[in-house]
Amino acid sequence: MPSLRPRGRRVPGLTQTWRASIDDYVNALAWSPDRRIIAAAAVSGPITLFDAESGAVRSTLSGHGIGTTALSWNAD
């Protein structure tokens, strides 16, 4: 996954705590309501769920076969 900050430059207020990658471009991100999981949707469809604290992959969902373009969480 590409970095969100320009190489070699620090961004005030942001600290990198972990880095992860998936096999395709990410086109949507969504935090779970409790902020413990980050969902990343790939252009090709799969959705990867990352532990927000450690960056470990919790699960991979199949998503849509023609690609996943948006994510949202149910508050329940």
PyMOL Python script that loads the backbone (N, CA, C, O; Angstrom):
from pymol import cmd

cmd.read_pdbstr("""\
ATOM      1  N   MET A   1       0.857  -1.157   0.000  1.00  0.00           N
ATOM      2  CA  MET A   1       0.000   0.000   0.000  1.00  0.00           C
ATOM      3  C   MET A   1       0.907   1.224   0.000  1.00  0.00           C
ATOM      4  O   MET A   1       1.826   1.292   0.815  1.00  0.00           O
ATOM      5  N   PRO A   2       0.684   2.179  -0.873  1.00  0.00           N
ATOM      6  CA  PRO A   2       1.525   3.367  -0.898  1.00  0.00           C
ATOM      7  C   PRO A   2       1.384   4.179   0.380  1.00  0.00           C
ATOM      8  O   PRO A   2       0.345   4.164   1.041  1.00  0.00           O
ATOM      9  N   SER A   3       2.453   4.883   0.706  1.00  0.00           N
ATOM     10  CA  SER A   3       2.461   5.743   1.876  1.00  0.00           C
ATOM     11  C   SER A   3       1.537   6.936   1.658  1.00  0.00           C
ATOM     12  O   SER A   3       1.357   7.391   0.529  1.00  0.00           O
ATOM     13  N   LEU A   4       0.955   7.438   2.739  1.00  0.00           N
ATOM     14  CA  LEU A   4       0.068   8.590   2.651  1.00  0.00           C
ATOM     15  C   LEU A   4       0.814   9.906   2.813  1.00  0.00           C
ATOM     16  O   LEU A   4       0.194  10.968   2.756  1.00  0.00           O
ATOM     17  N   ARG A   5       2.113   9.867   3.011  1.00  0.00           N
ATOM     18  CA  ARG A   5       2.872  11.102   3.161  1.00  0.00           C
ATOM     19  C   ARG A   5       4.012  11.114   2.149  1.00  0.00           C
ATOM     20  O   ARG A   5       4.498  10.056   1.748  1.00  0.00           O
ATOM     21  N   PRO A   6       4.435  12.289   1.741  1.00  0.00           N
ATOM     22  CA  PRO A   6       5.552  12.368   0.790  1.00  0.00           C
ATOM     23  C   PRO A   6       6.808  11.748   1.389  1.00  0.00           C
ATOM     24  O   PRO A   6       7.065  11.886   2.585  1.00  0.00           O
ATOM     25  N   ARG A   7       7.569  11.083   0.577  1.00  0.00           N
ATOM     26  CA  ARG A   7       8.791  10.436   1.056  1.00  0.00           C
ATOM     27  C   ARG A   7       9.765  11.477   1.611  1.00  0.00           C
ATOM     28  O   ARG A   7       9.959  12.550   1.039  1.00  0.00           O
ATOM     29  N   GLY A   8      10.359  11.123   2.733  1.00  0.00           N
ATOM     30  CA  GLY A   8      11.367  11.976   3.316  1.00  0.00           C
ATOM     31  C   GLY A   8      10.839  13.197   4.053  1.00  0.00           C
ATOM     32  O   GLY A   8      11.629  13.995   4.557  1.00  0.00           O
ATOM     33  N   ARG A   9       9.544  13.360   4.126  1.00  0.00           N
ATOM     34  CA  ARG A   9       8.980  14.518   4.803  1.00  0.00           C
ATOM     35  C   ARG A   9       8.091  14.052   5.948  1.00  0.00           C
ATOM     36  O   ARG A   9       7.315  13.108   5.800  1.00  0.00           O
ATOM     37  N   ARG A  10       8.210  14.718   7.079  1.00  0.00           N
ATOM     38  CA  ARG A  10       7.376  14.394   8.233  1.00  0.00           C
ATOM     39  C   ARG A  10       6.111  15.235   8.183  1.00  0.00           C
ATOM     40  O   ARG A  10       6.138  16.390   7.760  1.00  0.00           O
ATOM     41  N   VAL A  11       5.022  14.657   8.612  1.00  0.00           N
ATOM     42  CA  VAL A  11       3.749  15.359   8.682  1.00  0.00           C
ATOM     43  C   VAL A  11       3.430  15.589  10.159  1.00  0.00           C
ATOM     44  O   VAL A  11       3.277  14.626  10.910  1.00  0.00           O
ATOM     45  N   PRO A  12       3.326  16.854  10.586  1.00  0.00           N
ATOM     46  CA  PRO A  12       3.035  17.126  12.001  1.00  0.00           C
ATOM     47  C   PRO A  12       1.740  16.453  12.456  1.00  0.00           C
ATOM     48  O   PRO A  12       0.728  16.500  11.756  1.00  0.00           O
ATOM     49  N   GLY A  13       1.782  15.831  13.624  1.00  0.00           N
ATOM     50  CA  GLY A  13       0.585  15.218  14.192  1.00  0.00           C
ATOM     51  C   GLY A  13       0.334  13.781  13.754  1.00  0.00           C
ATOM     52  O   GLY A  13      -0.549  13.124  14.304  1.00  0.00           O
ATOM     53  N   LEU A  14       1.085  13.274  12.781  1.00  0.00           N
ATOM     54  CA  LEU A  14       0.913  11.893  12.330  1.00  0.00           C
ATOM     55  C   LEU A  14       2.144  11.081  12.702  1.00  0.00           C
ATOM     56  O   LEU A  14       3.277  11.517  12.496  1.00  0.00           O
ATOM     57  N   THR A  15       1.910   9.900  13.250  1.00  0.00           N
ATOM     58  CA  THR A  15       2.991   8.994  13.592  1.00  0.00           C
ATOM     59  C   THR A  15       2.670   7.622  13.029  1.00  0.00           C
ATOM     60  O   THR A  15       1.615   7.060  13.324  1.00  0.00           O
ATOM     61  N   GLN A  16       3.561   7.081  12.227  1.00  0.00           N
ATOM     62  CA  GLN A  16       3.341   5.746  11.670  1.00  0.00           C
ATOM     63  C   GLN A  16       3.589   4.709  12.753  1.00  0.00           C
ATOM     64  O   GLN A  16       4.662   4.674  13.356  1.00  0.00           O
ATOM     65  N   THR A  17       2.590   3.863  12.998  1.00  0.00           N
ATOM     66  CA  THR A  17       2.738   2.814  14.008  1.00  0.00           C
ATOM     67  C   THR A  17       2.817   1.426  13.386  1.00  0.00           C
ATOM     68  O   THR A  17       3.351   0.503  14.001  1.00  0.00           O
ATOM     69  N   TRP A  18       2.298   1.268  12.187  1.00  0.00           N
ATOM     70  CA  TRP A  18       2.418   0.013  11.467  1.00  0.00           C
ATOM     71  C   TRP A  18       2.194   0.272   9.985  1.00  0.00           C
ATOM     72  O   TRP A  18       1.706   1.330   9.585  1.00  0.00           O
ATOM     73  N   ARG A  19       2.559  -0.713   9.187  1.00  0.00           N
ATOM     74  CA  ARG A  19       2.384  -0.630   7.739  1.00  0.00           C
ATOM     75  C   ARG A  19       1.879  -1.979   7.261  1.00  0.00           C
ATOM     76  O   ARG A  19       2.319  -3.019   7.751  1.00  0.00           O
ATOM     77  N   ALA A  20       0.962  -1.967   6.309  1.00  0.00           N
ATOM     78  CA  ALA A  20       0.411  -3.212   5.764  1.00  0.00           C
ATOM     79  C   ALA A  20       0.245  -3.055   4.261  1.00  0.00           C
ATOM     80  O   ALA A  20       0.273  -1.943   3.734  1.00  0.00           O
ATOM     81  N   SER A  21       0.075  -4.167   3.588  1.00  0.00           N
ATOM     82  CA  SER A  21      -0.165  -4.120   2.148  1.00  0.00           C
ATOM     83  C   SER A  21      -1.157  -5.205   1.757  1.00  0.00           C
ATOM     84  O   SER A  21      -1.331  -6.202   2.458  1.00  0.00           O
ATOM     85  N   ILE A  22      -1.795  -4.984   0.630  1.00  0.00           N
ATOM     86  CA  ILE A  22      -2.676  -5.983   0.033  1.00  0.00           C
ATOM     87  C   ILE A  22      -2.245  -6.145  -1.415  1.00  0.00           C
ATOM     88  O   ILE A  22      -1.367  -5.420  -1.883  1.00  0.00           O
ATOM     89  N   ASP A  23      -2.851  -7.086  -2.131  1.00  0.00           N
ATOM     90  CA  ASP A  23      -2.417  -7.422  -3.488  1.00  0.00           C
ATOM     91  C   ASP A  23      -2.959  -6.518  -4.576  1.00  0.00           C
ATOM     92  O   ASP A  23      -2.752  -6.808  -5.755  1.00  0.00           O
ATOM     93  N   ASP A  24      -3.639  -5.444  -4.240  1.00  0.00           N
ATOM     94  CA  ASP A  24      -4.254  -4.584  -5.245  1.00  0.00           C
ATOM     95  C   ASP A  24      -4.328  -3.168  -4.701  1.00  0.00           C
ATOM     96  O   ASP A  24      -3.954  -2.919  -3.555  1.00  0.00           O
ATOM     97  N   TYR A  25      -4.807  -2.244  -5.516  1.00  0.00           N
ATOM     98  CA  TYR A  25      -5.002  -0.872  -5.067  1.00  0.00           C
ATOM     99  C   TYR A  25      -6.171  -0.788  -4.094  1.00  0.00           C
ATOM    100  O   TYR A  25      -7.185  -1.462  -4.271  1.00  0.00           O
ATOM    101  N   VAL A  26      -6.025   0.032  -3.082  1.00  0.00           N
ATOM    102  CA  VAL A  26      -7.109   0.279  -2.126  1.00  0.00           C
ATOM    103  C   VAL A  26      -7.938   1.439  -2.651  1.00  0.00           C
ATOM    104  O   VAL A  26      -7.397   2.494  -2.982  1.00  0.00           O
ATOM    105  N   ASN A  27      -9.254   1.248  -2.727  1.00  0.00           N
ATOM    106  CA  ASN A  27     -10.108   2.342  -3.189  1.00  0.00           C
ATOM    107  C   ASN A  27     -11.140   2.766  -2.148  1.00  0.00           C
ATOM    108  O   ASN A  27     -11.941   3.663  -2.414  1.00  0.00           O
ATOM    109  N   ALA A  28     -11.140   2.147  -0.977  1.00  0.00           N
ATOM    110  CA  ALA A  28     -12.035   2.576   0.105  1.00  0.00           C
ATOM    111  C   ALA A  28     -11.485   2.072   1.433  1.00  0.00           C
ATOM    112  O   ALA A  28     -10.966   0.960   1.526  1.00  0.00           O
ATOM    113  N   LEU A  29     -11.610   2.909   2.455  1.00  0.00           N
ATOM    114  CA  LEU A  29     -11.225   2.553   3.821  1.00  0.00           C
ATOM    115  C   LEU A  29     -12.367   2.914   4.749  1.00  0.00           C
ATOM    116  O   LEU A  29     -13.084   3.884   4.505  1.00  0.00           O
ATOM    117  N   ALA A  30     -12.544   2.132   5.824  1.00  0.00           N
ATOM    118  CA  ALA A  30     -13.587   2.456   6.803  1.00  0.00           C
ATOM    119  C   ALA A  30     -13.191   1.914   8.171  1.00  0.00           C
ATOM    120  O   ALA A  30     -12.793   0.756   8.298  1.00  0.00           O
ATOM    121  N   TRP A  31     -13.301   2.760   9.191  1.00  0.00           N
ATOM    122  CA  TRP A  31     -13.078   2.344  10.577  1.00  0.00           C
ATOM    123  C   TRP A  31     -14.339   1.680  11.097  1.00  0.00           C
ATOM    124  O   TRP A  31     -15.447   2.098  10.760  1.00  0.00           O
ATOM    125  N   SER A  32     -14.179   0.639  11.923  1.00  0.00           N
ATOM    126  CA  SER A  32     -15.333   0.034  12.592  1.00  0.00           C
ATOM    127  C   SER A  32     -15.863   1.034  13.617  1.00  0.00           C
ATOM    128  O   SER A  32     -15.120   1.917  14.046  1.00  0.00           O
ATOM    129  N   PRO A  33     -17.133   0.917  14.021  1.00  0.00           N
ATOM    130  CA  PRO A  33     -17.698   1.866  14.993  1.00  0.00           C
ATOM    131  C   PRO A  33     -16.897   1.960  16.292  1.00  0.00           C
ATOM    132  O   PRO A  33     -16.843   3.028  16.901  1.00  0.00           O
ATOM    133  N   ASP A  34     -16.275   0.858  16.726  1.00  0.00           N
ATOM    134  CA  ASP A  34     -15.488   0.890  17.966  1.00  0.00           C
ATOM    135  C   ASP A  34     -14.021   1.254  17.723  1.00  0.00           C
ATOM    136  O   ASP A  34     -13.225   1.277  18.662  1.00  0.00           O
ATOM    137  N   ARG A  35     -13.662   1.539  16.468  1.00  0.00           N
ATOM    138  CA  ARG A  35     -12.311   1.965  16.077  1.00  0.00           C
ATOM    139  C   ARG A  35     -11.236   0.891  16.278  1.00  0.00           C
ATOM    140  O   ARG A  35     -10.048   1.207  16.342  1.00  0.00           O
ATOM    141  N   ARG A  36     -11.649  -0.367  16.377  1.00  0.00           N
ATOM    142  CA  ARG A  36     -10.678  -1.444  16.583  1.00  0.00           C
ATOM    143  C   ARG A  36     -10.239  -2.115  15.283  1.00  0.00           C
ATOM    144  O   ARG A  36      -9.220  -2.805  15.253  1.00  0.00           O
ATOM    145  N   ILE A  37     -11.008  -1.914  14.206  1.00  0.00           N
ATOM    146  CA  ILE A  37     -10.728  -2.571  12.928  1.00  0.00           C
ATOM    147  C   ILE A  37     -10.787  -1.534  11.813  1.00  0.00           C
ATOM    148  O   ILE A  37     -11.633  -0.640  11.822  1.00  0.00           O
ATOM    149  N   ILE A  38      -9.880  -1.666  10.859  1.00  0.00           N
ATOM    150  CA  ILE A  38      -9.911  -0.848   9.649  1.00  0.00           C
ATOM    151  C   ILE A  38     -10.166  -1.794   8.484  1.00  0.00           C
ATOM    152  O   ILE A  38      -9.443  -2.776   8.309  1.00  0.00           O
ATOM    153  N   ALA A  39     -11.184  -1.505   7.690  1.00  0.00           N
ATOM    154  CA  ALA A  39     -11.490  -2.301   6.504  1.00  0.00           C
ATOM    155  C   ALA A  39     -10.914  -1.591   5.288  1.00  0.00           C
ATOM    156  O   ALA A  39     -11.087  -0.384   5.121  1.00  0.00           O
ATOM    157  N   ALA A  40     -10.231  -2.349   4.443  1.00  0.00           N
ATOM    158  CA  ALA A  40      -9.649  -1.810   3.217  1.00  0.00           C
ATOM    159  C   ALA A  40     -10.207  -2.588   2.033  1.00  0.00           C
ATOM    160  O   ALA A  40     -10.031  -3.803   1.946  1.00  0.00           O
ATOM    161  N   ALA A  41     -10.881  -1.888   1.120  1.00  0.00           N
ATOM    162  CA  ALA A  41     -11.455  -2.534  -0.067  1.00  0.00           C
ATOM    163  C   ALA A  41     -10.476  -2.432  -1.227  1.00  0.00           C
ATOM    164  O   ALA A  41      -9.921  -1.367  -1.496  1.00  0.00           O
ATOM    165  N   ALA A  42     -10.271  -3.551  -1.909  1.00  0.00           N
ATOM    166  CA  ALA A  42      -9.399  -3.580  -3.077  1.00  0.00           C
ATOM    167  C   ALA A  42     -10.223  -3.379  -4.339  1.00  0.00           C
ATOM    168  O   ALA A  42     -11.397  -3.745  -4.395  1.00  0.00           O
ATOM    169  N   VAL A  43      -9.600  -2.797  -5.338  1.00  0.00           N
ATOM    170  CA  VAL A  43     -10.271  -2.569  -6.619  1.00  0.00           C
ATOM    171  C   VAL A  43     -10.839  -3.873  -7.178  1.00  0.00           C
ATOM    172  O   VAL A  43     -11.924  -3.875  -7.760  1.00  0.00           O
ATOM    173  N   SER A  44     -10.120  -4.975  -7.006  1.00  0.00           N
ATOM    174  CA  SER A  44     -10.566  -6.257  -7.560  1.00  0.00           C
ATOM    175  C   SER A  44     -11.666  -6.928  -6.748  1.00  0.00           C
ATOM    176  O   SER A  44     -12.223  -7.932  -7.193  1.00  0.00           O
ATOM    177  N   GLY A  45     -12.004  -6.393  -5.546  1.00  0.00           N
ATOM    178  CA  GLY A  45     -13.125  -6.932  -4.801  1.00  0.00           C
ATOM    179  C   GLY A  45     -12.898  -7.285  -3.352  1.00  0.00           C
ATOM    180  O   GLY A  45     -13.711  -6.904  -2.509  1.00  0.00           O
ATOM    181  N   PRO A  46     -11.816  -8.006  -3.010  1.00  0.00           N
ATOM    182  CA  PRO A  46     -11.655  -8.434  -1.618  1.00  0.00           C
ATOM    183  C   PRO A  46     -11.576  -7.270  -0.634  1.00  0.00           C
ATOM    184  O   PRO A  46     -11.127  -6.176  -0.977  1.00  0.00           O
ATOM    185  N   ILE A  47     -12.019  -7.527   0.590  1.00  0.00           N
ATOM    186  CA  ILE A  47     -11.961  -6.556   1.675  1.00  0.00           C
ATOM    187  C   ILE A  47     -11.105  -7.173   2.774  1.00  0.00           C
ATOM    188  O   ILE A  47     -11.396  -8.267   3.257  1.00  0.00           O
ATOM    189  N   THR A  48     -10.055  -6.470   3.162  1.00  0.00           N
ATOM    190  CA  THR A  48      -9.161  -6.949   4.208  1.00  0.00           C
ATOM    191  C   THR A  48      -9.460  -6.184   5.484  1.00  0.00           C
ATOM    192  O   THR A  48      -9.540  -4.956   5.479  1.00  0.00           O
ATOM    193  N   LEU A  49      -9.625  -6.918   6.578  1.00  0.00           N
ATOM    194  CA  LEU A  49      -9.873  -6.310   7.890  1.00  0.00           C
ATOM    195  C   LEU A  49      -8.584  -6.346   8.690  1.00  0.00           C
ATOM    196  O   LEU A  49      -8.029  -7.414   8.949  1.00  0.00           O
ATOM    197  N   PHE A  50      -8.107  -5.157   9.081  1.00  0.00           N
ATOM    198  CA  PHE A  50      -6.865  -5.023   9.836  1.00  0.00           C
ATOM    199  C   PHE A  50      -7.160  -4.636  11.273  1.00  0.00           C
ATOM    200  O   PHE A  50      -8.054  -3.830  11.531  1.00  0.00           O
ATOM    201  N   ASP A  51      -6.413  -5.206  12.212  1.00  0.00           N
ATOM    202  CA  ASP A  51      -6.456  -4.773  13.601  1.00  0.00           C
ATOM    203  C   ASP A  51      -5.862  -3.363  13.636  1.00  0.00           C
ATOM    204  O   ASP A  51      -4.724  -3.166  13.210  1.00  0.00           O
ATOM    205  N   ALA A  52      -6.606  -2.394  14.130  1.00  0.00           N
ATOM    206  CA  ALA A  52      -6.176  -1.003  14.084  1.00  0.00           C
ATOM    207  C   ALA A  52      -4.960  -0.729  14.961  1.00  0.00           C
ATOM    208  O   ALA A  52      -4.203   0.202  14.689  1.00  0.00           O
ATOM    209  N   GLU A  53      -4.764  -1.514  15.994  1.00  0.00           N
ATOM    210  CA  GLU A  53      -3.630  -1.273  16.889  1.00  0.00           C
ATOM    211  C   GLU A  53      -2.338  -1.889  16.377  1.00  0.00           C
ATOM    212  O   GLU A  53      -1.282  -1.260  16.440  1.00  0.00           O
ATOM    213  N   SER A  54      -2.414  -3.115  15.872  1.00  0.00           N
ATOM    214  CA  SER A  54      -1.196  -3.828  15.481  1.00  0.00           C
ATOM    215  C   SER A  54      -0.969  -3.891  13.976  1.00  0.00           C
ATOM    216  O   SER A  54       0.163  -4.082  13.531  1.00  0.00           O
ATOM    217  N   GLY A  55      -2.034  -3.734  13.183  1.00  0.00           N
ATOM    218  CA  GLY A  55      -1.921  -3.876  11.734  1.00  0.00           C
ATOM    219  C   GLY A  55      -2.046  -5.309  11.253  1.00  0.00           C
ATOM    220  O   GLY A  55      -1.965  -5.566  10.052  1.00  0.00           O
ATOM    221  N   ALA A  56      -2.242  -6.240  12.165  1.00  0.00           N
ATOM    222  CA  ALA A  56      -2.392  -7.648  11.783  1.00  0.00           C
ATOM    223  C   ALA A  56      -3.688  -7.854  11.008  1.00  0.00           C
ATOM    224  O   ALA A  56      -4.703  -7.223  11.305  1.00  0.00           O
ATOM    225  N   VAL A  57      -3.650  -8.732  10.022  1.00  0.00           N
ATOM    226  CA  VAL A  57      -4.859  -9.058   9.255  1.00  0.00           C
ATOM    227  C   VAL A  57      -5.755  -9.922  10.128  1.00  0.00           C
ATOM    228  O   VAL A  57      -5.339 -10.981  10.598  1.00  0.00           O
ATOM    229  N   ARG A  58      -6.972  -9.474  10.342  1.00  0.00           N
ATOM    230  CA  ARG A  58      -7.949 -10.242  11.124  1.00  0.00           C
ATOM    231  C   ARG A  58      -8.736 -11.183  10.231  1.00  0.00           C
ATOM    232  O   ARG A  58      -9.060 -12.304  10.623  1.00  0.00           O
ATOM    233  N   SER A  59      -9.042 -10.716   9.021  1.00  0.00           N
ATOM    234  CA  SER A  59      -9.857 -11.523   8.117  1.00  0.00           C
ATOM    235  C   SER A  59      -9.819 -10.903   6.728  1.00  0.00           C
ATOM    236  O   SER A  59      -9.513  -9.721   6.566  1.00  0.00           O
ATOM    237  N   THR A  60     -10.135 -11.725   5.725  1.00  0.00           N
ATOM    238  CA  THR A  60     -10.299 -11.229   4.366  1.00  0.00           C
ATOM    239  C   THR A  60     -11.656 -11.700   3.874  1.00  0.00           C
ATOM    240  O   THR A  60     -11.960 -12.892   3.912  1.00  0.00           O
ATOM    241  N   LEU A  61     -12.463 -10.767   3.416  1.00  0.00           N
ATOM    242  CA  LEU A  61     -13.798 -11.065   2.902  1.00  0.00           C
ATOM    243  C   LEU A  61     -13.769 -11.017   1.381  1.00  0.00           C
ATOM    244  O   LEU A  61     -12.976 -10.276   0.798  1.00  0.00           O
ATOM    245  N   SER A  62     -14.618 -11.794   0.739  1.00  0.00           N
ATOM    246  CA  SER A  62     -14.583 -11.865  -0.725  1.00  0.00           C
ATOM    247  C   SER A  62     -15.046 -10.582  -1.405  1.00  0.00           C
ATOM    248  O   SER A  62     -14.621 -10.299  -2.525  1.00  0.00           O
ATOM    249  N   GLY A  63     -15.895  -9.808  -0.764  1.00  0.00           N
ATOM    250  CA  GLY A  63     -16.376  -8.574  -1.401  1.00  0.00           C
ATOM    251  C   GLY A  63     -17.175  -8.883  -2.645  1.00  0.00           C
ATOM    252  O   GLY A  63     -17.830  -9.922  -2.716  1.00  0.00           O
ATOM    253  N   HIS A  64     -17.134  -8.009  -3.618  1.00  0.00           N
ATOM    254  CA  HIS A  64     -17.867  -8.189  -4.872  1.00  0.00           C
ATOM    255  C   HIS A  64     -16.916  -8.657  -5.970  1.00  0.00           C
ATOM    256  O   HIS A  64     -15.797  -8.155  -6.077  1.00  0.00           O
ATOM    257  N   GLY A  65     -17.343  -9.591  -6.764  1.00  0.00           N
ATOM    258  CA  GLY A  65     -16.520 -10.130  -7.837  1.00  0.00           C
ATOM    259  C   GLY A  65     -16.149  -9.122  -8.903  1.00  0.00           C
ATOM    260  O   GLY A  65     -15.139  -9.287  -9.587  1.00  0.00           O
ATOM    261  N   ILE A  66     -16.940  -8.093  -9.053  1.00  0.00           N
ATOM    262  CA  ILE A  66     -16.637  -7.069 -10.064  1.00  0.00           C
ATOM    263  C   ILE A  66     -15.937  -5.864  -9.440  1.00  0.00           C
ATOM    264  O   ILE A  66     -15.746  -4.842 -10.100  1.00  0.00           O
ATOM    265  N   GLY A  67     -15.561  -5.982  -8.188  1.00  0.00           N
ATOM    266  CA  GLY A  67     -14.863  -4.901  -7.497  1.00  0.00           C
ATOM    267  C   GLY A  67     -15.711  -4.316  -6.394  1.00  0.00           C
ATOM    268  O   GLY A  67     -16.937  -4.264  -6.499  1.00  0.00           O
ATOM    269  N   THR A  68     -15.062  -3.878  -5.343  1.00  0.00           N
ATOM    270  CA  THR A  68     -15.745  -3.221  -4.237  1.00  0.00           C
ATOM    271  C   THR A  68     -15.405  -1.747  -4.320  1.00  0.00           C
ATOM    272  O   THR A  68     -14.229  -1.389  -4.385  1.00  0.00           O
ATOM    273  N   THR A  69     -16.406  -0.889  -4.320  1.00  0.00           N
ATOM    274  CA  THR A  69     -16.151   0.538  -4.512  1.00  0.00           C
ATOM    275  C   THR A  69     -16.443   1.390  -3.290  1.00  0.00           C
ATOM    276  O   THR A  69     -16.076   2.565  -3.259  1.00  0.00           O
ATOM    277  N   ALA A  70     -17.094   0.826  -2.288  1.00  0.00           N
ATOM    278  CA  ALA A  70     -17.420   1.607  -1.084  1.00  0.00           C
ATOM    279  C   ALA A  70     -17.554   0.671   0.109  1.00  0.00           C
ATOM    280  O   ALA A  70     -17.861  -0.512  -0.043  1.00  0.00           O
ATOM    281  N   LEU A  71     -17.319   1.216   1.290  1.00  0.00           N
ATOM    282  CA  LEU A  71     -17.429   0.454   2.536  1.00  0.00           C
ATOM    283  C   LEU A  71     -18.213   1.257   3.559  1.00  0.00           C
ATOM    284  O   LEU A  71     -18.169   2.487   3.566  1.00  0.00           O
ATOM    285  N   SER A  72     -18.918   0.562   4.411  1.00  0.00           N
ATOM    286  CA  SER A  72     -19.524   1.189   5.587  1.00  0.00           C
ATOM    287  C   SER A  72     -19.784   0.089   6.615  1.00  0.00           C
ATOM    288  O   SER A  72     -19.870  -1.091   6.276  1.00  0.00           O
ATOM    289  N   TRP A  73     -19.905   0.495   7.857  1.00  0.00           N
ATOM    290  CA  TRP A  73     -20.141  -0.448   8.937  1.00  0.00           C
ATOM    291  C   TRP A  73     -21.540  -0.225   9.499  1.00  0.00           C
ATOM    292  O   TRP A  73     -22.045   0.898   9.512  1.00  0.00           O
ATOM    293  N   ASN A  74     -22.154  -1.298   9.959  1.00  0.00           N
ATOM    294  CA  ASN A  74     -23.400  -1.212  10.691  1.00  0.00           C
ATOM    295  C   ASN A  74     -23.032  -0.901  12.131  1.00  0.00           C
ATOM    296  O   ASN A  74     -22.157  -1.563  12.688  1.00  0.00           O
ATOM    297  N   ALA A  75     -23.656   0.067  12.742  1.00  0.00           N
ATOM    298  CA  ALA A  75     -23.313   0.472  14.113  1.00  0.00           C
ATOM    299  C   ALA A  75     -23.520  -0.652  15.127  1.00  0.00           C
ATOM    300  O   ALA A  75     -22.951  -0.604  16.217  1.00  0.00           O
ATOM    301  N   ASP A  76     -24.318  -1.656  14.791  1.00  0.00           N
ATOM    302  CA  ASP A  76     -24.552  -2.781  15.696  1.00  0.00           C
ATOM    303  C   ASP A  76     -23.467  -3.824  15.540  1.00  0.00           C
ATOM    304  O   ASP A  76     -23.494  -4.849  16.221  1.00  0.00           O
TER     305      ASP A  76
END
""", "prot")
cmd.dss("prot")
cmd.show_as("cartoon", "prot")
cmd.util.cbc("prot")
cmd.orient("prot")
